[in-house]
Amino acid sequence: MTAMMRVPRTRGAGSGVLLILLGAWGALIPFVGPYFHFAYTPDTAWAWTWGRFFLEIVPGVATVLGGLILMISAFRPVAMFGAALAAAGGAWFAVGSLLGPVWTSYATPGAAGGVPSALDPGQPAGGPLHMVAEHLTFFTALGVVIVFVAAVAFGRLAIVGARDARLAAGGEVAWDQPSRPDRAGKLPKPEKPEPEEGERPGVWRRLTTAR
């Protein structure tokens, strides 16, 4: 049973690399985006706010960590935990930016128990289309893509395939090659009928007989 928990590292390598890149984007874009006039307020590069920490750095680090676990782990439950951790980070990217303004509207920033102020993502800068693009790439669309990639990786890890069973049994794990019939076992080709005496063979019969 323990052998069935083993999984090839290549199973989650591609998803792990993609999750690392997406998590790094989510954690770094609020700090480097102002260089390209693509940011939430404060529109200043490397400006620290608690909203950026809780809403972008924390889920970004969780996604990167989940991708690393998924990429290097050969133990199925650990790799599945990495995929679940990355999915949780992606879900927080998508949901946290929506909950922060709701909580902020019911509390005064800086007041006692200032959790709402710590979840304030700021305001997107620029025109309407610019603001929509910032919200999607900083939070909502980024989180949806992370959850999708992590869910695909989790689903692949949850299935014990034929290769995994052969690997657990210590057998060959190479892909099976289609077997070819032995040439000696082939049936002889049927002989072409000869035209009866006095019968004039047709054009098609003469052509097939000449082959």
N, C-alpha and C positions, 0 to 999 in steps of 0.2 A: 504493500500500500504506500509506503514511503517513496518508493521509486516512481509511483504514478504522480507524485507531487513535483517531480523534476520536469523542467520544460526547457527547450533550446533557447539560448539567449537571443537568437535571431527572431524569435516569435514577437518580441516587443521592441526590437531595436529601432525600426523605422518610426513607430508611434512615439517612442521615447525621445528621439531626436527632435521630432516635430513639436512635441509638448515643451521641450526645453527652449526651443526658439520662441514659441508663443508666450511662454511664461516670462522669458527675458524681455520680450517686447512690452508686455503689460507692466512690468516693474520699472522699466527704464524710460518708456516714452513720455511720462509726465515730466521728467527732468531734462530730457534732450529735445522734446518737441518744440519748446519755445525758440530754439535755434532756427526752426523752419516755420515759425508763426503758426504752429499746430499744437495747441495746448489748452488746458483749462486754467482759469485764474487761480493763483497769481501767474501771469504770463511771463515768468522769469525762469531761466534755466537753473537747474539744481536748487530750486527753492523748496524748503522742507515744510510740509504741513502734516498734521495728524490725519487729515482726510486722505492724503496721498499714501500715507503709511498703511492705514487700515483697509482702504479700498483698492489699492493698486500694488503696493509692495508685498503685503501679506499674501494675497492670492497669487501674485506672480512667483514668489518664493515657493509656495505650496505646489504650484504647477511644475516649476523647474525640479523640485525635489522628487515629485511623483514621476516625472519623466526619467530622471536619473535612476530611480529604483526600478522602473520598468525596463530600462535599457540594460542594466548590468545584472539583474537578479535572474538566477536559474531555478529558483524555488517558486512554484506556482502561487501559493498564498501570498508571498511577499510581493511578487510582481503584480498580483491583483490588487493588493493594498496600494501600491504605487499608482495604478490606474485610477482607483477610487479617490486617492488624495488629489490627483490632478483634476478629476471631475469636480471635486468639491471646490477647488480653487477657481475653476471656470464658472461654476454656478455662482460663486460669490462675486466674480467680475460682473456677471449679468444682473444679479439681484441687488448687490450692495449699493450700486449707484442710484437705484430707484428707492431703496429704503432710507438712505441718508437724508435726502431733502424732506421726506415725510416726517422723520423724527426731528429734524432741525426746525420745522415749522411749528412744532409744539413745545419748543424750549428756547430759551435765550442763550445764544452762544457765550461760553465762558462762565455760565452759572454753575452752581454746585451740582455735581453729578453730570458733568458736561460730556456725556457720551454722544449726544446728538452733534455737538460741534466737532467731535472727532470723526464723525462720519459724513461731514460735509464735503462733497467732491469739488466744490467750486462751480464756476460757470464757464461753459465753452466760449472761446473767443472767436470772433470773425462773423461773417455773414450767415444767413440761414443754412445754405448748403454746407458751408464750412463747419457749422455747429453740428449738423447731423452727422457728417463724416467723423468728426471728433468723438461724438458720443458712441458711434458704432465701433470705431476702431480702438477706443480706449476701454470700453466696457461691454456693451450688449453683444455685438457681433463677435468680439474676441472671446467672450465667455461661452457663447454658443458653439463656436468652432472647437474650443478646448474640450467642452463636454462631449461633443461628437467624437473627436479623436480618442479621448479616454474611454468612451463607451465601446467603441469598436475594439480597442485593445483589450478591454475587460471581457468582452464577449468571446474573443479568440482564445483568451486564456481559460475561460470557464469550460470550454469544450475539450474533452479528452479524445483526440483523434486516433486513427490507426497507427500513425507514426509514433505517437506518444506511448501507446500500448506496447509496440514492438521495442521502443527504447527502454521501457520499464522492465520488459522481459529479457533484455540483453541481446535482442536480435538485431538484424540489419535494419537500418532506418532509411536506406536509399530508396528512391522512388522505384516502384516495380516497373519493369520493362515488359511490354506486351510480348507474349510468347509467340514464336513463329513456328508453324508446322514443319516437321521434318520433310525434306525433299523426297526422301525415300518413301514416306508414308502418303504421298500424294496419289490420288486416284488417276489412272491413265485417262488421257483425253479420249472422248468417244470418237470412234472412227466415222468418217463421213460416208454416208451411203453412196454406193455406186449405182449409176442409172441402169435400169433393166434393159435387157437385150431388145433392140428394136425401138427403144424410146429415145427420142432426141432430147438431150439435156438442155435445160434453159440456160440463159446467159448467166444468171446468178449462180446456178449450180456449177457451171463450167469455171466461173471465177473462184468459187470456194474450193473446188476440187484441185485447182491449179496451185493453191497455197501450200 
